[in-house]
Structure formats: structure tokens, C-alpha cells
């Protein structure tokens, strides 16, 4: 080999090309399957990613609706615990409205604690031309009814130029009428129920049943009349007579109040104070009512101020719950001691 061969590499012969392996049918099939598998993987990945996004979206919406629902619930509870109905701010002259609905007792809308403050505000309002007391009540406690009656009498003396009219819709009986008798006038519907000027004390006696089932009553008292009208003991004639005298005394107070309130308008009959009740049209004939009317008609045609402002007060939920619990406990103890539902103007 000469030196020229080493000095001139281009003069060297080229290397032969590497042989390319021939493409067979099996290799082509594998390549096609690999290409097809890659497409399927792409589709599955996209589907999986879409499913994950949908799941996340549903979770977010679920959380949103739960939070929104909780917010609404909290708002409703907050509103219920803080809601207290009071008089609206009147604009100009108006007729003040106070409502007594349901049984007259030491709690609720028919209690003296709820009605008297409403009446005080209704009379004290400078722009109120008159007061309408709407009554729908079968009666109830003579004490609560008497307290409301006394307050109406006082307010009428303090505000002699501001009349108070009672408007009866369904019923104004017993304790309800005890209150109504203090008004300047009473307006009813022809089919209203009015009257029932009487007093009752009801209860039960279980002595016969106890004898049949073999139950022995063991009552220990300190004081001759401490077990007054006990429903599980035989009725004591002396205690019965005493209870009747008490009922008669309260009944006479009721009669005197009606006579004082109605005056010469009352057309007494032997049945007037018997505890019966009458329709509104009959009550007008008997002088227990003065005429026919509704809240709107009395405000418009009698008081001459058709704009109404409702001064009825409603307690908030916490006060109602606590008061109801306290009254329930107290009344339960009283009933267990007296053995009856107490005195009722019903």
C-alpha cells in the first residue's frame, strides 16, 4: 500500500450500504394494530377526562345547592325567631284595628298581655280616629276577659273623643262578650253567634271506674279542703256547694258588667243571662248588639276613616315557646290540684 492511499481518503472505495430488512405481512398488521390502538386510547382518555370533569361539576353544583339551602334555612329560622308583629307606621288619619282570635287565656293572642298593649297604642296614636276591636272567640278565662274589659273602660275615659267599636265575625260568646260589653257599640253579622252569658267549671269523676278495676285512691292532705273536687274521690256536698257559690258570684259580676255596658239598650228577658246564645240578628233585637257591619264598613261609614292600621301584636317564636312551656307546666300543676279545667266564661 502506497502513501498516496492514506493521504487521500476520498480515493478509498465506499462501504457497502446496510441491507434493509424486507417488510413482511405480519409486520404490516402489527403496525396497523398499533396505530388503531393509539386511536382507541386517545378516545378512552378523552372520555375519562370528560367523565372526571362532569363529576367535578356535579360535586360543585351539589355543594352550591347545599350551601344555598342551608343559607335559606338559617334565614327562615332567624326570621322566625326575630319576627314580632307590631303596628305599622301610619300615614295620615286611619282606623286602628286590634284583633282577638281564639280562646281568651293567659297566653296567645287572646291574653290580656297581648291585647292591652295593642289597645294602648291604638288609642295613643295621634292619627287614629277610632278603634275597632275585632272579636272571634268562644270565651275563656274570666280573669283575662275582666282585665281587658277594665282597660277598655279606662281608655274610653282617657280618650273620650276616640270611640271603640267591637266587630263580631263568627262568634263573640261568653268571655268574648264580657269584653265586647265595654265597647261604645257592637256590630255583628246576621249569622254571628253572640251571648252565652254564663260561667262553668267542668271536670270528671272516676270513682265508679276505679271500683270496677280495683284501684284504690290514696290521697293525703293537710287541710280539710285541700283535695277540693278531686276527680278520683267521691264528690263532697260541702265542696260542691262552695264551688256553686263561687260560680254564682262570678256570674253576677258578668251580669253587672253587661248591664253597665249596654245600659238602656239591653232588653232583658229571663233567658238573657241563662247561658244561651243567639244569632247576630236576634242579638240586635235583644239589645246585645247595635247593628250589622264589618271591619271595613265600620271604618268607612261609622268612623269615617277607611284606612286601617293593624295594631294587633304577635309574639316572636322564642317567647311563644317559652311562655307556652311555662303555662303548660303551671296549668298542669293547677289542674292536678283542682281536678278540673278551671273557671271558664264559656
Secondary structure as UniProt FT lines:
FT   HELIX           3..7
FT   HELIX           9..11
FT   HELIX           25..82
FT   STRAND          94..101
FT   TURN            109..110
FT   HELIX           112..124
FT   TURN            126..127
FT   STRAND          128..137
FT   HELIX           142..158
FT   TURN            159..161
FT   STRAND          163..173
FT   HELIX           175..180
FT   TURN            181..182
FT   STRAND          185..188
FT   TURN            190..191
FT   STRAND          193..195
FT   STRAND          200..203
FT   HELIX           207..213
FT   TURN            224..229
FT   TURN            231..232
FT   HELIX           237..262
FT   HELIX           263..265
FT   TURN            270..275
FT   STRAND          277..279
FT   HELIX           280..286
FT   STRAND          291..292
FT   HELIX           295..297
FT   HELIX           298..302
FT   STRAND          308..310
FT   HELIX           317..338
FT   STRAND          340..345
//
